[in-house]
Amino acid sequence: MTSDTSTAGILRRPYLLATVGACALVFLSAFESLAVTTIMPIVSRDLDGASLYALAFAGPLATGVMGMVAAGNWSDRRGPAAPLYSSVALFVAGLLIAGTAGTMEILVLGRLVQGLGGGAMTVALYVLVARVYPPALHPKIFAAFAASWVVPSLVGPFAAGVVAQLSSWHWVFLGVVGLVVPALLMVVPAVRGMDSEPAAEPVPWAFGRMGWAALAAVAVLGLNLSAEVPGFGGVIAVVALVLALVAVRPLVPRGTLTARRGLPSVILVRGLASAAFFGAEVYLPYLLTERYAFTPTFAGLTLTGAALAWAGASAIQRKLGARLADDLAVKIGAALVLIAVISTLVTAAFALPAAVAIAGWILAGGGMGLMYPRLSVMTLALSTEENQGFNSAAMSISDSLGGALSLAATGLVFAAFTAGPFAAVFALTAVIAVVGVVIAPRVAAHVAASEAPSDSSAEQELSLTQPK
């Protein structure tokens, strides 16, 4: 890069189209996330699928892990172009399946395909950022990704509720399909402009890591469905949880599960934040519709404040730059998420006014807005060009698998506690948030960029008695 392009803004040449297209893809993913959270109580009633409610959220996160690993490895081998195109195709296919579903089982299938594509797309976009933008612009583009949640947060929940009430929830899925292709086309020039020459020593296909990712996804799905097996549900749940933790170890930097300082803790905190935030957020509209008689449209609007706070806090941390240390932003963010989850817990447990949980959830959005961009920046800063794909995938895997395991666990808790199920769910996510606050200070240490283990080394090192 020349000095003039390295200092150019993300909305100037040569980055304009890439920025708009990438942010549009993030926008559409954000819209789907907020819209599905809003309409799922309606879908569950319409398709008689209460038993699969949690799986409709956890399933896409689980299959997303498979997409992330494959896209990360593929990106390290050949660059992010082919993974990006393939992931968008899968994302669209999932939307079509879910949008035309007549049963809850088919809808969940569509969500699984959508998650596979969405997970791969996330990693491909992160590698695209690393290859196209200079490091000086990384904080700005990640802040722009976070800001891409602003419009969806304003119109997504409300629009989804209106469409579901006046027409059909099917169009919440189908309406997005026509917008994905134009967004992708804007990214194509930047993809073509990347250096496409193969590396001197091409990264091998990581079939071992792909197998572990598949095992992790199956384990999460098994954990979700364990309650449906009478008599053996508890055993299946424990086995599934152990398998998920075993499978994730080769997919993240060494020391992640033991909170080693530096990059491993950055990856772990990302997962804990996702588990606490999304594990609680999925049940917030459910609580408001069931206990407080909110309409789907109004219940969806309760997510708007959190999403706006997320984007606002992201913009604040971008403007502060180096004046706000990365580790301090993460610690403040983790504390805000904990306070917010506790607010939902006390609201559900003591039947407090709904405004308490809604106001508290704004703090959660602010906390995530502070943390997420800084965790992304730290991950790339501690990576080399050879393992950008692996570490980007590891961050996204931790994000998705943390949320998936949390949703699977909250689904089991919700089914088990017939008296006060919402309070039980929020209590579990509060415990996760506490762990996040405890681990957050450990992101501060600067360590060498984590090396992605080869298939053989990952398999040799995988041992229950030697945690990474």
C-alpha positions as CSV (number, residue, x, y, z in Angstrom):
1,M,0.0,0.0,0.0
2,T,1.2,3.5,-0.7
3,S,1.0,6.1,2.0
4,D,-1.9,8.0,0.5
5,T,-4.1,4.9,0.3
6,S,-3.1,3.7,3.7
7,T,-4.5,6.9,5.2
8,A,-7.6,7.1,3.1
9,G,-10.9,6.8,4.9
10,I,-13.0,3.7,4.5
11,L,-15.5,5.7,2.5
12,R,-13.0,6.9,0.0
13,R,-11.3,5.3,-2.9
14,P,-10.2,2.5,-3.2
15,Y,-12.3,1.2,-0.3
16,L,-15.7,2.8,-0.9
17,L,-17.5,-0.1,-2.7
18,A,-15.9,-2.7,-0.5
19,T,-17.0,-0.8,2.6
20,V,-20.6,-0.3,1.4
21,G,-20.9,-3.9,0.2
22,A,-19.4,-5.5,3.3
23,C,-21.5,-3.3,5.6
24,A,-24.6,-4.2,3.6
25,L,-24.0,-7.9,4.1
26,V,-23.5,-7.2,7.9
27,F,-26.7,-5.1,7.8
28,L,-28.7,-8.0,6.3
29,S,-27.3,-10.5,8.8
30,A,-28.2,-8.0,11.6
31,F,-31.7,-7.5,10.2
32,E,-32.3,-11.3,10.2
33,S,-31.0,-11.7,13.7
34,L,-33.2,-9.0,15.2
35,A,-36.2,-9.9,13.0
36,V,-36.1,-13.7,13.8
37,T,-35.8,-12.9,17.6
38,T,-38.9,-10.8,17.3
39,I,-41.1,-13.2,15.3
40,M,-40.0,-16.6,16.8
41,P,-42.7,-16.6,19.5
42,I,-45.3,-16.2,16.7
43,V,-43.6,-18.9,14.5
44,S,-43.5,-21.2,17.5
45,R,-47.2,-20.9,18.1
46,D,-48.0,-21.1,14.4
47,L,-46.0,-24.3,13.8
48,D,-46.6,-25.8,17.2
49,G,-42.8,-25.8,17.8
50,A,-42.3,-24.7,21.4
51,S,-40.0,-27.7,22.0
52,L,-37.7,-26.5,19.1
53,Y,-37.7,-22.8,20.1
54,A,-34.2,-22.8,21.5
55,L,-32.9,-25.0,18.7
56,A,-34.1,-22.5,16.1
57,F,-31.5,-20.1,17.6
58,A,-28.8,-22.4,18.8
59,G,-28.8,-24.6,15.6
60,P,-27.6,-21.8,13.2
61,L,-24.9,-20.9,15.7
62,A,-23.8,-24.5,15.8
63,T,-23.6,-25.1,12.1
64,G,-22.0,-21.7,11.8
65,V,-19.0,-23.1,13.5
66,M,-18.6,-25.6,10.6
67,G,-18.8,-22.8,8.1
68,M,-16.3,-20.7,10.1
69,V,-13.7,-23.4,10.2
70,A,-14.1,-24.3,6.5
71,A,-14.0,-20.6,5.4
72,G,-11.0,-19.8,7.6
73,N,-9.0,-22.7,6.2
74,W,-10.1,-22.0,2.7
75,S,-9.3,-18.3,3.1
76,D,-5.8,-19.1,4.4
77,R,-5.2,-21.3,1.3
78,R,-6.7,-19.2,-1.5
79,G,-7.9,-16.0,-0.1
80,P,-11.5,-15.0,0.9
81,A,-13.1,-14.7,-2.5
82,A,-14.4,-18.2,-3.1
83,P,-15.5,-18.6,0.6
84,L,-17.4,-15.4,0.5
85,Y,-19.3,-16.3,-2.7
86,S,-20.1,-19.8,-1.4
87,S,-21.2,-18.5,2.0
88,V,-23.6,-16.0,0.5
89,A,-25.2,-18.7,-1.7
90,L,-25.7,-20.9,1.4
91,F,-27.2,-18.0,3.4
92,V,-29.7,-17.3,0.6
93,A,-30.6,-21.0,0.4
94,G,-31.3,-21.1,4.1
95,L,-33.5,-18.0,3.9
96,L,-35.6,-19.7,1.1
97,I,-36.0,-22.9,3.1
98,A,-37.0,-21.2,6.3
99,G,-39.3,-18.7,4.4
100,T,-41.3,-21.5,2.7
101,A,-41.4,-23.8,5.8
102,G,-44.7,-25.4,6.7
103,T,-43.4,-27.2,9.8
104,M,-41.1,-26.2,12.6
105,E,-38.7,-29.0,11.6
106,I,-38.3,-27.6,8.1
107,L,-37.9,-24.1,9.5
108,V,-35.1,-25.3,11.8
109,L,-33.5,-27.0,8.8
110,G,-33.5,-23.7,6.9
111,R,-32.0,-22.0,9.9
112,L,-29.2,-24.6,10.0
113,V,-28.3,-24.0,6.4
114,Q,-28.6,-20.2,7.0
115,G,-26.2,-20.5,9.9
116,L,-23.7,-22.5,7.9
117,G,-23.6,-19.8,5.3
118,G,-23.7,-16.9,7.8
119,G,-20.8,-18.3,9.8
120,A,-18.6,-18.7,6.7
121,M,-19.5,-15.2,5.5
122,T,-18.4,-13.7,8.8
123,V,-15.0,-15.2,8.6
124,A,-14.6,-14.4,4.9
125,L,-15.5,-10.7,5.6
126,Y,-12.9,-10.6,8.4
127,V,-10.2,-11.9,6.2
128,L,-11.3,-9.5,3.5
129,V,-10.7,-6.7,5.9
130,A,-7.3,-8.0,6.8
131,R,-6.3,-8.3,3.1
132,V,-7.9,-5.2,1.7
133,Y,-7.6,-2.5,4.4
134,P,-4.4,-1.3,6.1
135,P,-4.2,-1.9,9.9
136,A,-4.8,1.8,10.5
137,L,-8.3,1.5,9.1
138,H,-9.2,-1.7,10.9
139,P,-10.8,0.0,13.9
140,K,-12.9,2.2,11.5
141,I,-14.2,-0.7,9.4
142,F,-15.1,-2.8,12.5
143,A,-16.8,0.2,14.0
144,A,-18.7,0.5,10.7
145,F,-19.7,-3.1,10.9
146,A,-21.1,-2.4,14.4
147,A,-22.8,0.7,13.1
148,S,-24.5,-1.4,10.4
149,W,-26.8,-2.6,13.1
150,V,-28.3,0.9,13.6
151,V,-30.9,0.8,10.8
152,P,-31.8,-2.8,11.4
153,S,-32.3,-1.9,15.1
154,L,-34.6,0.9,14.2
155,V,-36.7,-0.8,11.6
156,G,-36.0,-4.5,11.9
157,P,-37.9,-5.5,15.0
158,F,-40.8,-3.2,14.2
159,A,-41.0,-4.2,10.6
160,A,-40.8,-7.9,11.4
161,G,-43.6,-7.5,13.9
162,V,-45.8,-5.6,11.5
163,V,-45.2,-8.1,8.6
164,A,-45.9,-11.0,10.9
165,Q,-49.1,-9.5,12.2
166,L,-50.5,-8.0,8.9
167,S,-49.2,-10.6,6.4
168,S,-47.1,-13.6,7.3
169,W,-43.9,-14.3,9.2
170,H,-42.7,-16.1,6.0
171,W,-41.9,-12.8,4.4
172,V,-39.5,-11.9,7.1
173,F,-37.2,-14.5,5.6
174,L,-38.1,-14.2,2.0
175,G,-37.9,-10.4,1.9
176,V,-34.1,-10.4,2.5
177,V,-33.2,-12.7,-0.4
178,G,-33.5,-10.0,-3.1
179,L,-31.1,-7.7,-1.2
180,V,-28.2,-10.0,-0.7
181,V,-26.9,-10.3,-4.3
182,P,-26.5,-6.5,-4.9
183,A,-24.6,-6.2,-1.6
184,L,-22.2,-9.0,-2.7
185,L,-21.7,-7.4,-6.1
186,M,-20.3,-4.2,-4.5
187,V,-17.6,-6.3,-2.8
188,V,-16.5,-8.0,-6.0
189,P,-14.2,-5.3,-7.3
190,A,-12.2,-5.3,-4.0
191,V,-12.0,-9.1,-4.1
192,R,-10.7,-9.1,-7.6
193,G,-8.1,-6.4,-6.7
194,M,-6.5,-8.5,-4.0
195,D,-3.2,-10.3,-4.6
196,S,-4.3,-13.7,-5.7
197,E,-0.8,-15.3,-6.1
198,P,-0.6,-18.5,-4.0
199,A,1.7,-18.6,-1.0
200,A,5.2,-20.1,-1.3
201,E,4.0,-22.8,1.1
202,P,0.3,-23.3,0.7
203,V,-1.7,-23.9,3.9
204,P,-3.0,-27.6,3.8
205,W,-6.6,-28.5,4.0
206,A,-7.5,-28.8,7.7
207,F,-9.8,-31.8,7.5
208,G,-9.1,-32.6,11.1
209,R,-10.4,-29.2,12.3
210,M,-13.4,-29.5,10.0
211,G,-14.2,-32.8,11.6
212,W,-13.9,-31.3,15.1
213,A,-16.2,-28.5,14.0
214,A,-18.7,-31.0,12.8
215,L,-18.5,-32.8,16.1
216,A,-19.0,-29.5,18.0
217,A,-22.1,-28.7,16.0
218,V,-23.5,-32.2,16.5
219,A,-22.9,-32.0,20.2
220,V,-24.7,-28.6,20.4
221,L,-27.7,-30.1,18.5
222,G,-27.6,-33.1,20.8
223,L,-27.6,-30.9,23.9
224,N,-30.7,-29.0,22.5
225,L,-32.6,-32.2,21.9
226,S,-31.6,-34.1,25.0
227,A,-34.7,-33.0,26.9
228,E,-36.8,-34.9,24.3
229,V,-35.2,-38.3,25.4
230,P,-37.1,-39.5,28.5
231,G,-34.9,-41.1,31.1
232,F,-31.6,-40.5,29.5
233,G,-31.8,-36.8,28.8
234,G,-29.5,-35.8,31.6
235,V,-26.8,-38.3,30.5
236,I,-27.1,-37.1,26.9
237,A,-26.8,-33.5,27.9
238,V,-23.6,-34.1,29.9
239,V,-22.0,-36.2,27.2
240,A,-22.9,-33.6,24.6
241,L,-21.4,-30.8,26.6
242,V,-18.2,-32.7,27.1
243,L,-18.0,-33.5,23.4
244,A,-18.5,-29.8,22.5
245,L,-15.7,-28.7,24.8
246,V,-13.4,-31.4,23.5
247,A,-14.2,-30.6,19.9
248,V,-13.6,-26.9,20.2
249,R,-10.1,-27.2,21.6
250,P,-8.3,-27.7,18.2
251,L,-10.4,-24.8,16.7
252,V,-9.1,-22.1,19.0
253,P,-5.6,-20.9,20.0
254,R,-3.8,-22.9,22.7
255,G,-4.8,-21.8,26.2
256,T,-8.2,-20.5,25.3
257,L,-10.2,-22.9,27.5
258,T,-7.8,-22.2,30.4
259,A,-7.9,-18.4,29.9
260,R,-4.2,-17.9,29.1
261,R,-3.3,-14.2,29.0
262,G,-3.3,-12.5,25.6
263,L,-5.0,-13.8,22.5
264,P,-6.5,-16.9,24.1
265,S,-8.4,-14.8,26.6
266,V,-9.5,-12.4,23.9
267,I,-11.1,-15.4,22.1
268,L,-12.6,-16.7,25.3
269,V,-14.1,-13.4,26.4
270,R,-15.7,-13.1,23.0
271,G,-17.5,-16.4,23.6
272,L,-18.5,-15.5,27.2
273,A,-19.9,-12.2,26.1
274,S,-21.9,-13.8,23.3
275,A,-23.2,-16.5,25.7
276,A,-24.4,-14.0,28.3
277,F,-25.8,-11.5,25.9
278,F,-27.6,-13.6,23.4
279,G,-28.6,-16.3,25.8
280,A,-30.6,-13.7,27.7
281,E,-31.8,-11.5,24.7
282,V,-33.6,-14.4,23.0
283,Y,-35.9,-14.8,26.0
284,L,-36.5,-11.1,26.6
285,P,-39.2,-10.7,23.9
286,Y,-40.6,-14.0,25.0
287,L,-40.9,-12.7,28.6
288,L,-42.5,-9.5,27.4
289,T,-45.1,-11.3,25.3
290,E,-45.9,-14.0,27.8
291,R,-45.8,-12.1,31.1
292,Y,-46.5,-8.5,30.1
293,A,-48.9,-9.1,27.2
294,F,-46.7,-7.0,24.7
295,T,-47.6,-7.3,21.1
296,P,-44.9,-8.8,18.8
297,T,-44.3,-5.4,17.3
298,F,-43.8,-3.7,20.7
299,A,-41.8,-6.6,22.1
300,G,-39.5,-6.3,19.1
301,L,-39.0,-2.6,19.7
302,T,-37.5,-3.4,23.1
303,L,-34.4,-4.7,21.2
304,T,-34.0,-1.3,19.5
305,G,-32.5,0.5,22.4
306,A,-29.9,-2.2,22.9
307,A,-28.9,-2.2,19.3
308,L,-28.7,1.6,19.1
309,A,-26.5,1.6,22.3
310,W,-24.3,-1.1,20.7
311,A,-23.7,1.1,17.6
312,G,-23.3,4.3,19.7
313,A,-20.8,2.7,22.1
314,S,-18.9,1.4,19.1
315,A,-18.7,4.9,17.6
316,I,-17.5,6.3,20.9
317,Q,-14.7,3.7,21.3
318,R,-13.7,4.5,17.7
319,K,-13.5,8.2,18.4
320,L,-11.5,7.7,21.6
321,G,-9.0,5.5,19.8
322,A,-5.9,4.9,21.8
323,R,-7.1,7.1,24.6
324,L,-9.3,4.2,25.7
325,A,-7.1,1.2,26.2
326,D,-8.3,-2.0,24.6
327,D,-8.3,-4.0,27.9
328,L,-10.2,-1.2,29.7
329,A,-12.9,-1.1,27.0
330,V,-13.3,-4.9,27.4
331,K,-13.5,-4.7,31.2
332,I,-16.1,-1.9,31.1
333,G,-18.1,-3.7,28.5
334,A,-18.2,-7.0,30.4
335,A,-19.4,-5.2,33.6
336,L,-22.2,-3.4,31.7
337,V,-23.4,-6.8,30.3
338,L,-23.4,-8.3,33.8
339,I,-25.5,-5.3,35.1
340,A,-28.0,-5.7,32.3
341,V,-28.5,-9.4,32.7
342,I,-29.0,-8.9,36.4
343,S,-31.7,-6.3,35.6
344,T,-33.6,-8.9,33.5
345,L,-33.2,-11.5,36.3
346,V,-34.7,-9.3,39.0
347,T,-37.5,-8.2,36.7
348,A,-38.5,-11.8,36.0
349,A,-37.9,-13.0,39.6
350,F,-39.8,-10.2,41.4
351,A,-42.3,-9.2,38.7
352,L,-40.9,-5.7,38.4
353,P,-42.1,-3.3,35.7
354,A,-41.0,-4.3,32.2
355,A,-39.2,-0.9,31.9
356,V,-36.5,-2.2,34.3
357,A,-35.4,-5.0,32.0
358,I,-35.8,-2.8,28.9
359,A,-33.7,0.0,30.3
360,G,-31.2,-2.5,31.6
361,W,-30.8,-4.0,28.2
362,I,-29.7,-0.7,26.8
363,L,-26.6,-1.1,29.0
364,A,-26.0,-4.6,27.6
365,G,-25.9,-3.1,24.1
366,G,-23.5,-0.4,25.2
367,G,-21.2,-3.0,26.8
368,M,-21.2,-5.1,23.6
369,G,-20.5,-2.1,21.5
370,L,-17.4,-1.3,23.6
371,M,-16.1,-4.8,23.6
372,Y,-16.7,-6.3,20.2
373,P,-14.7,-3.9,18.0
374,R,-11.8,-3.9,20.4
375,L,-11.8,-7.7,20.6
376,S,-11.8,-7.9,16.8
377,V,-8.9,-5.4,16.5
378,M,-6.9,-7.3,19.2
379,T,-7.4,-10.6,17.3
380,L,-6.0,-9.2,14.0
381,A,-3.2,-7.4,15.8
382,L,-2.1,-10.7,17.4
383,S,-2.2,-12.5,14.1
384,T,0.1,-13.0,11.1
385,E,-0.9,-13.2,7.5
386,E,-0.5,-17.0,7.7
387,N,-3.0,-17.4,10.5
388,Q,-5.4,-14.6,10.0
389,G,-8.0,-17.0,8.7
390,F,-7.5,-19.4,11.7
391,N,-7.6,-16.7,14.3
392,S,-10.6,-14.9,12.7
393,A,-12.4,-18.2,12.5
394,A,-11.5,-18.9,16.2
395,M,-13.0,-15.6,17.3
396,S,-16.1,-16.2,15.3
397,I,-16.3,-19.8,16.5
398,S,-16.0,-18.7,20.1
399,D,-18.7,-16.1,19.5
400,S,-21.1,-18.6,17.9
401,L,-20.4,-21.6,20.0
402,G,-20.6,-19.6,23.2
403,G,-24.1,-18.4,22.1
404,A,-25.1,-21.8,20.9
405,L,-24.1,-23.6,24.1
406,S,-25.8,-20.9,26.2
407,L,-29.0,-21.2,24.2
408,A,-28.9,-25.0,24.5
409,A,-28.5,-24.7,28.2
410,T,-31.1,-22.1,28.7
411,G,-33.5,-24.1,26.6
412,L,-33.0,-27.1,29.0
413,V,-33.4,-24.8,32.0
414,F,-36.5,-23.2,30.6
415,A,-38.1,-26.6,30.1
416,A,-37.0,-27.9,33.6
417,F,-38.2,-25.0,35.7
418,T,-41.9,-24.9,35.1
419,A,-42.2,-22.4,38.0
420,G,-40.2,-19.3,37.1
421,P,-38.5,-20.5,33.9
422,F,-37.6,-16.9,32.8
423,A,-35.8,-16.2,36.1
424,A,-33.9,-19.5,35.9
425,V,-32.8,-18.6,32.4
426,F,-31.6,-15.2,33.3
427,A,-29.9,-16.5,36.4
428,L,-27.8,-18.9,34.3
429,T,-26.8,-16.1,31.9
430,A,-25.9,-13.9,34.9
431,V,-23.4,-16.6,36.1
432,I,-21.9,-16.6,32.6
433,A,-21.6,-12.8,32.6
434,V,-19.8,-13.0,36.0
435,V,-17.2,-15.4,34.5
436,G,-16.8,-12.9,31.7
437,V,-16.0,-10.1,34.1
438,V,-13.5,-12.2,35.9
439,I,-11.7,-13.2,32.7
440,A,-11.8,-9.8,31.0
441,P,-8.6,-8.4,32.6
442,R,-6.6,-11.3,31.1
443,V,-6.9,-9.9,27.6
444,A,-4.3,-7.2,28.4
445,A,-1.1,-9.2,28.0
446,H,0.7,-8.9,24.7
447,V,1.8,-12.3,23.4
448,A,3.1,-13.6,20.1
449,A,0.4,-14.3,17.5
450,S,-1.0,-17.7,18.0
451,E,0.0,-20.3,15.5
452,A,-2.7,-22.5,13.9
453,P,-2.0,-26.1,14.7
454,S,-1.8,-28.6,11.9
455,D,-4.3,-31.4,11.7
456,S,-1.8,-34.0,13.0
457,S,-0.6,-31.8,15.9
458,A,-4.1,-30.9,16.9
459,E,-5.1,-34.5,17.0
460,Q,-2.0,-35.5,18.9
461,E,-2.4,-32.7,21.4
462,L,-6.1,-33.3,22.0
463,S,-6.3,-34.9,25.4
464,L,-8.8,-34.5,28.2
465,T,-5.9,-34.5,30.7
466,Q,-3.9,-31.7,28.9
467,P,-6.2,-28.7,28.4
468,K,-5.0,-26.0,26.1
